[in-house]
Amino acid sequence: MTDIVRLTLVAHAMTDAMAAARFPGDEPLNDVGRRQAETAAQFRCGAIHFTGPERRARQTADLLGLEATVDPLLADLNCGPWQEKRLEDVPPGDLTVWLTDPSRAPHGGESIIELMQRVARWLNSVTENAAAAVAVTHPAVIRAAILLALDIPAKSFWRMDIAPVSRTALHYRGGCWTLRW
């Protein structure tokens, strides 16, 4: 392991599901998303590149000029049968439980706690194998990484907005992660 690991997390570009407030499926970028990714600065940092397995993450990485390795640990939050549903089509009580209790997954998919455990495994693998890395992934994965880096409780998960094609920089040194703006 090196003394410092530099990690840049990039949120995938806009999709129709994001624009319509729907739970995503494995959809492609929409026209706005393609333009966002095409106009974003490309990464030429000699870093190892990763991407989530979903089409929207892989397309964003491609449009950014990254030859990225797909890593299933960077997959989006699994929303089970809620996938592709609009928020208003989900029973309000179930949605409230999911938004207020990070240990629960009333949709039968993945809870926020389970997502954070998966992201923690990925972050640990990065500290063992890279001096610099760029990962194109999903807002949920980036939220989880920030919570883990700053040791913030999982209940704060929904209090962060991660914009399309935004970048979040984390550094790992001395056994802990720091958020870098």
N, C-alpha and C positions, 0 to 999 in steps of 0.2 A: 504494500500500500504506500502511496505517496503521502507527503506531509499535508497537502491541501488537495481536495477534490472540488472542482468547479462544475456545477450542474446548472444547466439552463433548461427549464421546463417551458415548452411552448404549447399554448392551447390551440387545438385545431380551429380551422376557419368556420365560417357560418354555414349552417345547413337549413333546410326547410323546416325540420323539426324544431330547431332553436327559434326560428322566426315565428312559428305557430304555437309556441309553448306546449310542445308535445314531448313525451318521453321518446328518446331516439331509438331507432333501429340501426341497422348497419347501412345507413344511407350515405350517398356521396355528398360532396360539397355542392351548394347551389351556386348560381352565377356570382352573387355577392361574395361568397366565400372564396371562389376561385380568384376573383379580382383581389381580395384581401391578401391571399397567400402569394399571388404573383407580384404584388407591389411591396411586400415585406422584404426587408434586407435579408440577404442570404447569409448563411453561416459559413465562414471559412476559417475555422479555428483549430483544425486538426483534432477535433474531439471525436469520440465515439458517438455514433448517432443511433438512437432508438426511436421506435414508434409503437403506439398501441396497434392492435390487430384490426380495428375497424377501418372501413374504407375511408371515412372522413379524416382520420389521423394519417393514414398512409398517403392519401392525396395531398394533404397539407405538407407533409415531409417532402414529397416529390416536387411540389411547386416551389418549395424553399430551396431546392437544389441539394437535398440531403440524401445520401445513400444510407438509409436507415434499416437496422435490423428490427424485425417485429418481435416484441416481447409481450407475452400474454399477461404478465403482471401489470402492464400499463393499460389494460382493457378498461373501458368505461364501467361505471357502477352498474351492476346487473339489476335491472328493475323487473325481471321476471315477466309475468303476463301484462304488466303496465306498459311494456315496450310498444311504442307507436301510438299510445293513447294520449288524448289531450288531458290536461290537469283537471278540467271540469268533468271528465268522464270517469274519474276515480272517486269511489265513495269518500265523502268528506271526512268521515271518522278515521278511515284508514290513512288518508293523506295526512291528517293531523298527527296521528301516532308516528308516522314515518318522519315527519318534519320536526318532531319534538323529542323523540326517544331514539338516540343513535344506535341503540342495541337491537332495535326492532326492524323487521322487514315484512310488513303485512302483505306485500305483493309476492312473497315467496322467493324473492331474489336475494340480494345481498344487503346487509345492513351497513350503516356507515362504519361501525366498529370493524366489521369484516373487511370492508374496503381498506380501512386504515392498516389493518394487519397485513394485507396483501401489499400495500404500498411500502410499508416498513420493510418487508422482505426484499422488495426491489431496491430501496435505498441502501440497504445493507450490502446487496450485491454490487452496487455501484461503488461503494467505498472500498471494496476488495479488488475491483478490477479496472478502475479508470482514474486518470488524473483530471480528465475533463470529459464531460458528456453533455449532449443535447438530446432531449426527449420530446417528441411531439405526441401529445396525449390529450386528455379530456379535462375540462374544468373540475370535475369531481376528483380526479386523481391529483390534480395540482392543489386543490383545497386540502386533501388528506396529507399531502407532503408538507404543506405549510404548517398544519396543525402539529404534525410529528416533529418538524424541525424546531418549532418554538415551544413544544410541550404544552400546547393549548388543549383544553378539554374538547372531546368530540362534539359536545352540544353546540359548539361555535361553528360547526361545519357550514351551515346555511347562511352565515353572516358575512361571507366573502363573495364578491362577484369577480369572476375571471372572464375577461373579455376575449373574444375570438382573436387569435394570432398574437395574444399578449405573451410576454416573456416574464418568467419568474426565475430569479437567480438565487441559488443556494450554494453555500460553501461548507465543506466539511473539514474540520481540523480539530485536533485535540479531543477527539471522541464525540464531537457534537456538531450539529448543523447550525448554520446561521443564515438568515434571510438577508439578501443584499439588494438594495434599491439603487 
